[in-house]
Amino acid sequence: MTTELLFTATNPVDDRYNPPACGEINEIAALLADGRLSGGAPVLAAYEQALAALFGVSRATAVNSGSSALHAALTALGVKPGAEVLVPATAPLPTAMPILTCVATPVMVDTRPDSLALDPADVERKLTPRTRAAITLPLWGYPNDDHEAVVLLADAGIALIEDACQAHGTKIRGRYAGTLGVAGCFSTHDRKLLSTGEGGFVLTNDEELAARIDFYTHLGHLNGAVHGVNYKLAAPLAAIGLRRLTRLQAQLDARRRNARRILDALPADGTLREFGYGEHDRPNYYNLVLTAGSHQQEFAQNLSALGLPPDSARYGYRPLYQRPIFAEYATACPNAEALATSTFQIPVHPGMPEATVEWVAARVADLARGGTKS
Ligand SMILES: *Cc1c(COP(=O)(O)O)cnc(C)c1O
């Protein structure tokens, strides 16, 4: 017998990752000694430059949350009350709430079958003269190759925002998620791959847009010429981000190794298989996502009983319009609905002990074989 791991429906495998200390405390001590804790401290510029360099874009603007990043990007792109913003029905609540913050109208778009990519036909159907922007998202850090929809939106002159809040390090067609649209919005909340407690940032290669985002999030730099809000990230959080950024690649590697171990244990018959992506795409393994051809309900129940609840069970994940505040925007999105029930999210973060990863691999493989749970 191997070591008994006591995961159960009521004691699930922990999906949170608490990164080990990497010298953040010294940076914070220096800021405290200096008395420079606000979002105007020099560490902000250093953090923003490091982010832009890592992702290979010209501008990064640090803000106090992923939600602020999305709201600022939408506002800077001219989304005003009454405007329409396309959003996939697969999006979780925080993707779409900033649309409501703009007093704009979310327009639900379906995804392609078994994909997170916007369905180009549905995009075309839902474009109106009021459409001002579109949001797309690599949910769970899985690539959402939107190429066709991107071309269609570009032809229509509609700006595409990527909600890459879960997708630090995800690659789509060989490029980082968050660098393919007009603006890429990230969160650095504790649950994300780069964490600063609360925080976020916006990436763009459009200098004019970057300036609008910068002014909007910094109270218009108090010049009195443009309106703005205070979405600045506090200096200690920027210092934490700057330190932890150096660990991002090692974390991605560890997540990929853990995911690989679980995938290698799965039977080859495809009963349970990894959620699909293209040859030049790479998930960041925010979660390992599996799909099942049939008996989805049964898999979901069995996984939950084992202590590996999918997001539909852990967080009540479901299509956006099945949430009360978005119900009035419901349109038929059968692919997004199917995706919500046929995908299973498995934690693979580097904080999982090796024995836990082995245990998960063995249990998931048993389940795929239809074997009994031990
Ligand atoms: C976390 C998250 C957000 C919001 O980020 P906050 O920093 O919590 O405001 C938005 N979209 C997605 C997909 C997220 O995962």
The ligand as a MOL file (V3000), in Angstrom:
LIG
                    3D

  0  0  0     0  0            999 V3000
M  V30 BEGIN CTAB
M  V30 COUNTS 15 15 0 0 0
M  V30 BEGIN ATOM
M  V30 1 C -9.5270 36.5690 -11.8340 0
M  V30 2 C -10.2050 36.8860 -13.0980 0
M  V30 3 C -10.6790 38.1780 -13.3790 0
M  V30 4 C -10.6890 39.2910 -12.3850 0
M  V30 5 O -9.4670 39.5620 -11.7980 0
M  V30 6 P -9.4380 40.2630 -10.3590 0
M  V30 7 O -7.9930 40.5760 -10.1600 0
M  V30 8 O -9.9280 39.2480 -9.3660 0
M  V30 9 O -10.2870 41.4580 -10.4150 0
M  V30 10 C -11.2200 38.4060 -14.6240 0
M  V30 11 N -11.3250 37.4290 -15.5430 0
M  V30 12 C -10.9040 36.1750 -15.2930 0
M  V30 13 C -11.0120 35.1410 -16.3630 0
M  V30 14 C -10.3420 35.8560 -14.0620 0
M  V30 15 O -9.9350 34.6060 -13.8440 0
M  V30 END ATOM
M  V30 BEGIN BOND
M  V30 1 1 1 2
M  V30 2 1 2 3
M  V30 3 2 2 14
M  V30 4 1 3 4
M  V30 5 2 3 10
M  V30 6 1 4 5
M  V30 7 1 5 6
M  V30 8 2 6 7
M  V30 9 1 6 8
M  V30 10 1 6 9
M  V30 11 1 10 11
M  V30 12 2 11 12
M  V30 13 1 12 13
M  V30 14 1 12 14
M  V30 15 1 14 15
M  V30 END BOND
M  V30 END CTAB
M  END
